Amino acid sequence: MDRSGIFAGEDPFALARAWLAEAEKTEPNDPNAIALATVDPEGLPNVRMVLLKEIEADAFVFYTNYGSTKGQEIDSSGKAAFVMHWKTLRRQIRVRGLVSREEGAQADEYFASRSLKSRLGAWASQQSQPLSSREALMAEAAKVAVTKGPNPPRPPHWGGFRIRPVEIEFWADGAFRLHDRFRWSRVSVGENWLVQRLNP
Ligand SMILES: Cc1cc2nc3c(=O)[nH]c(=O)nc-3n(C[C@H](O)[C@H](O)[C@H](O)COP(=O)(O)O)c2cc1C
């Protein structure tokens, strides 16, 4: 297959890491931002931005509140998709896959690396639940600062989700709208990848 240059290599996770490293040099903000799609029990899609924190050997990891809308939708469907788009590079990566929680040592370690304010915020915010006022949130943050102290543990309702892809597609802008697209797909997680060039 005529796959070379920015698309070279067999490992889609290595390719995603390489593209993100390029975007880190050019994007003004949040090069690791992904638009994360989930579905509710009726199949109605939902999408919002989150920050991609790890690209592992076979998975993508982000962190959130398990009680949030996305947390509940993922826990019930076990599936998600995301897209990353870099305006500066004119490229996107699309991912679809199966999701499981990361709520062990890795989540503890990442939580511990966050600023104290962020750690307390994770305790204070009942993400996606109605909130009477900003003052109520501030009061809750002040309260947990006292009750949790200077070294708060990871809340049980907060942690990672690990997306194990069955599809990863790389797209790059080409001349005359003849963009390049390559899709890695596999029947299920753990199987071999099939790589195909797609029509733009
Ligand atoms: C650039 C950006 C990055 C964000 N990163 C995260 C994140 O890593 N985790 C998170 O829970 N919410 C993040 N948010 C907030 C989410 O978009 C969303 O408002 C929140 O998670 C609630 O979504 P839900 O009600 O669908 O669960 C981010 C928002 C933006 C704009």
The ligand as a Tripos MOL2 file, in Angstrom:
@<TRIPOS>MOLECULE
LIG
   31    33     1     0     0
SMALL
NO_CHARGES

@<TRIPOS>ATOM
      1 C1        -11.0270   21.5200   26.2830 C.3       1 LIG1
      2 C2        -11.8930   20.8160   27.3090 C.ar      1 LIG1
      3 C3        -11.3630   19.7760   28.0360 C.ar      1 LIG1
      4 C4        -12.1300   19.0900   28.9740 C.ar      1 LIG1
      5 N1        -11.5870   18.0280   29.6370 N.ar      1 LIG1
      6 C5        -12.3620   17.2850   30.4650 C.ar      1 LIG1
      7 C6        -11.8360   16.0920   31.0610 C.ar      1 LIG1
      8 O1        -10.6760   15.6820   30.8270 O.2       1 LIG1
      9 N2        -12.6580   15.3950   31.8780 N.ar      1 LIG1
     10 C7        -13.9380   15.7840   32.1420 C.ar      1 LIG1
     11 O2        -14.6270   15.1020   32.9110 O.2       1 LIG1
     12 N3        -14.4740   16.8900   31.5730 N.ar      1 LIG1
     13 C8        -13.7120   17.6470   30.7400 C.ar      1 LIG1
     14 N4        -14.2400   18.7710   30.1360 N.ar      1 LIG1
     15 C9        -15.6490   19.1210   30.4250 C.3       1 LIG1
     16 C10       -16.5770   18.2640   29.5380 C.3       1 LIG1
     17 O3        -16.5880   18.7680   28.2160 O.3       1 LIG1
     18 C11       -18.0160   18.2020   30.0690 C.3       1 LIG1
     19 O4        -18.5470   19.4970   30.2320 O.3       1 LIG1
     20 C12       -18.1320   17.4700   31.3980 C.3       1 LIG1
     21 O5        -17.2220   16.3900   31.4920 O.3       1 LIG1
     22 C13       -19.5520   16.9380   31.6100 C.3       1 LIG1
     23 O6        -19.9020   16.0980   30.5370 O.3       1 LIG1
     24 P1        -21.1180   15.0310   30.6450 P.3       1 LIG1
     25 O7        -22.2460   15.7300   31.3330 O.co2     1 LIG1
     26 O8        -21.4330   14.6630   29.2470 O.co2     1 LIG1
     27 O9        -20.6030   13.8680   31.4470 O.co2     1 LIG1
     28 C14       -13.4760   19.4810   29.2060 C.ar      1 LIG1
     29 C15       -14.0110   20.5630   28.4640 C.ar      1 LIG1
     30 C16       -13.2290   21.2030   27.5170 C.ar      1 LIG1
     31 C17       -13.8520   22.3210   26.7270 C.3       1 LIG1
@<TRIPOS>BOND
     1     1     2 1
     2     2     3 ar
     3     2    30 ar
     4     3     4 ar
     5     4     5 ar
     6     4    28 ar
     7     5     6 ar
     8     6     7 ar
     9     6    13 1
    10     7     8 2
    11     7     9 ar
    12     9    10 ar
    13    10    11 2
    14    10    12 ar
    15    12    13 ar
    16    13    14 ar
    17    14    15 1
    18    14    28 ar
    19    15    16 1
    20    16    17 1
    21    16    18 1
    22    18    19 1
    23    18    20 1
    24    20    21 1
    25    20    22 1
    26    22    23 1
    27    23    24 1
    28    24    25 2
    29    24    26 1
    30    24    27 1
    31    28    29 ar
    32    29    30 ar
    33    30    31 1
@<TRIPOS>SUBSTRUCTURE
     1 LIG1         1 GROUP 0 **** ****
